[in-house]
């Protein structure tokens, strides 16, 4: 959580940066001090302290302090260990699994439920009103976008995924208010994705961005779902980042399914399951 605050600091207003620096200087004290003292120590007003928390995607000061206290008190059993050329297979198994589990636990502690709720609200509204939901990503993130499309189209949603830059720009040009564009990126620096995001926003579509905190793409959408991990974004074959993005998609798909489920969705899924039985051997 402290790494995320540090990454987001340059994009915040000067007054909010002072609050962020106070958090980084003594996170334990920040989690326990009243808002009046936090404002006094940061040389800002009380509303600025709350705005800082919301700028990071939290519901308010109470939500931020609760997550912060859990992060600094309980901690996360987090050790990211890179594989080495002389590692045995047993070492590779342990390192890869440990890195993934640690990243998931870190996300569980740091995740902004406020931002996720906003994303679920937007996606649910698009589902219920018959609007489009599109997923875009490039390279490895394009595969995650395809997985997202696979999960959402089973809910009866008008959805598609694009990994080609030209198709992304063309599709974004056709989006209208009420539609949702979900942008997935590890680095948050891909030009094609930035272009599509800007076009979709100009057309009035809701843009949900899944990427690392502090990246250019993180501030380009309406809703940012941070996916922070220790894996360098320039790694040739990202592993932890891909699994983290897939997990976030699972959270969104599950939450939306619960919102739009019930009488309408259950028969649809059952009928789909029955039809798939004919595609299997006994």
N, C-alpha and C positions, 0 to 999 in steps of 0.2 A: 504493500500500500504506500509506503514511503517512497519507493522507487517511482511509482506512478505519479505521486505528487511532485516529485522532483522533475519528472519529464514534462508535466503540464505547466510548470511554473512560468516559463517564458511567454506562454500564450495568455496568461491572466492579466487583468488590469493591475497597475502598480500597487493600489491599496490591497487587492487580494493577494498579490505576491508577498506582501508583508505578513499576512496571515499564514501563508504557506511556509514561509521561512521560520515562523514561530513553531509550526508543527514539526518541521524537520529538526529544529534545534532541541526540542524536548517533547517528544510525542506522548510520553506517559503523563506529563504534567498537563498538556493540552487536553487530554481525554478526561481529566478530572476537574479542571478549572471552570468556574461559571463564565457565562458569556461576557459579563461586564469586565471581568479581569482579562479575558482573552482580548477584548477590544482595546483595553487600556495598554496592555503589553505590546500589541501590534500597532498602536497609534492609529486606529481606525474606529469607525462607528460600529455599533452592534449589528445593524443590517448588513454591513460589509462582511462580517464574519459568516453570517448565514449565506450571503451570496457566494462566498468562496466555496462553501460546502456544496451548493447547488451547481456551481460551475464545474465541479468535478463529477457531477452526476448523482449526488446523494440527495435524499429527500429533505434534508435540513441539518441543523447542527446536531440534534439528538441522534439521527441515523449515522452521521459521520463519526461522532464520538464513540458510538457503540461498535462500529466496525474497527475504528482505530484502536480501541481498548482491547478488542479481541485479537487484533494483529500483533500488538506489542506485548501483550500479556501471555497469551497462549502460544503465539508464534506459529510458524509453519515448519514442519520437518523438511526443509527445503535444501537440497544439495544438488546442483546441476553438475554432472561429471561428463566431460566429453570422452568419447571412445578414442582409444589409441591404437596405433597400427599393430602393437604387440599384444593386444588384449586377446584372451582366450574367448571362446564362444560363451562360456559361462559368465565371463565378465561383461560381455556385450549385452547379454540377456538382462543382467541385473541393472546395468547403467541405463539402458533404454527404458525399461519399466519404471525404475526409480525416478528418472527425469519426467516421465509422463505423469505419474501419480503425484509427484511434488507440484507440478504445474497445475494440476486439477485442484489440489488442496489449496494452493495459493489463490486460484481464481475463486474458489468457494468463499474464502475469507474476504477477498477484495471486491467481489462483484457488486455493482451498483444495481440494487433491485429497483430503484427509481427509474433508471434508464431502461432496464429490461421491461418494466411495466409499461412505459411509454411506447416502446417498440411493439409490445404485444397488443396494446390498444389500437395502434395504427394498422397493424396487420389484420386484426380481428375485424375492424371497421371495413377494410378493403374486402375481406371475405364476405361479410354480411351484405355489402352493397353491390357485389359482383364486379368490383374493380380489379385491375391487373396487379399482380405482384411479380416483380422480376428480380432475378438474382444475377449478379455479374461478378466475375473475377478473372484474373489472368494467370496462366500457368497452373501452379499447384492450387491456387485459390479458385481457379475455374472448375476444378474437380469438386471442390467443396460446394460451389454454386450449383453444380449438377445434382449433388446429393440433396441440397436444400429444395430444389425444384421437385425432386422425386418424393420428398416427404410431404410437401405442401399440395401437390396436385392430387394426392390421394384423399385430401380433405374436400375435394370438389372445387378447388380454387383455380381460377384462370391464371396460370403461372408458366413461366419459361425461364431458362438460364442461357446466358451468352458468355463465351470466353474470347470471342473475336472482337478486337477493338472497333472495327468498322460497324459491326452489328450492334455493339453496345451504344455507340453514338446514334445510330439510326433509330434504335429502339427507344432510347431516352428522348429523342425528338418527338416521339408519338405519345409519350406519357402525358396525362392530364391530372388536374386536382382530384384527389381520392385514390389515385394509384400509389403503389409503394415500390421503391427501388431499394434493394438490399445489396450493398457493395461490400465485398469481402476482399481484404488485402492484408498480407503479412507486413510488408514494408510501409504501406500507406503513402507510397511515392510514385506509383505507376501513373503515367501521363494519361493513358486511355481512360482509366477509371476516374481520374480527376475531371477530364472533359465530360464524360457521361454524367457525372454527379452534378456539375455546374448546369448542364442542359436540363436535367430532370428538375432541379430546383427552380430554374427560370420558368419551367412549364407548370409549376405548382404541385408537382408530385412530392410525397413524403419520402425523404432519403434516410435510410438507416445504414450506418457504417460500422462494420466490424473490423477493427484494426488496432494497432498499438497506440497508446497514449502519446501525445506530443508530435505525432506525424502530421504532415499537411492534410491528409485525407480526414483525419480525426475531427478537424474543425470545419470540414466542407459540407457535412450533412446536417440534417435536423437532429438526429439522435445518434449518439456515439456509444457503441458497446465496446468497451476496451478489452483487448485481448493481449495482455502483457505477459511476456515470458523471457527467459534469459537467452534464448536461441537467437543468434544474429540473423537479421532479416536477409543478409546477403549469402547465407548458407546455401549451397547448391541444392541440397535435398532436405528441406525443412521437414521435421517430424513432429515435434511438440506443438508447433504453431498450427499445423494442419489438424491435429487431434483436438486442439483447443477450439478452433473454429467449428469443427463438426459438433462438439459438445454444445456450443452456444446455439447452433442451429437446432439441435435436439431440444434444448430448453424452449426456444421460441415455438417450435412446431408442437410440442406437448402442451404448452400454455394456450396456444391458439385453438388446438383441438378441444381442450376442455371448455373453452369459451363458446365455441360454435357447435359443440357436441350435443348429445341428447337424441331427441326423436329423429332429427334429420340426418345426423352423421352416422349413427350406429347401423341402420339398415344399409347404408351405402357401403360401409366397410365390410359388412357381412356378405353382401352381394359380391363384392370384389373378391373376397376370400373364397367364396364358393366357386366363382368362375376360374380362379387360379388352380383349383384342385384338378381340373381337366388337363393342366399343363404338366402334371407330375406323374411319374410312374408309381404303381401301387407299392 
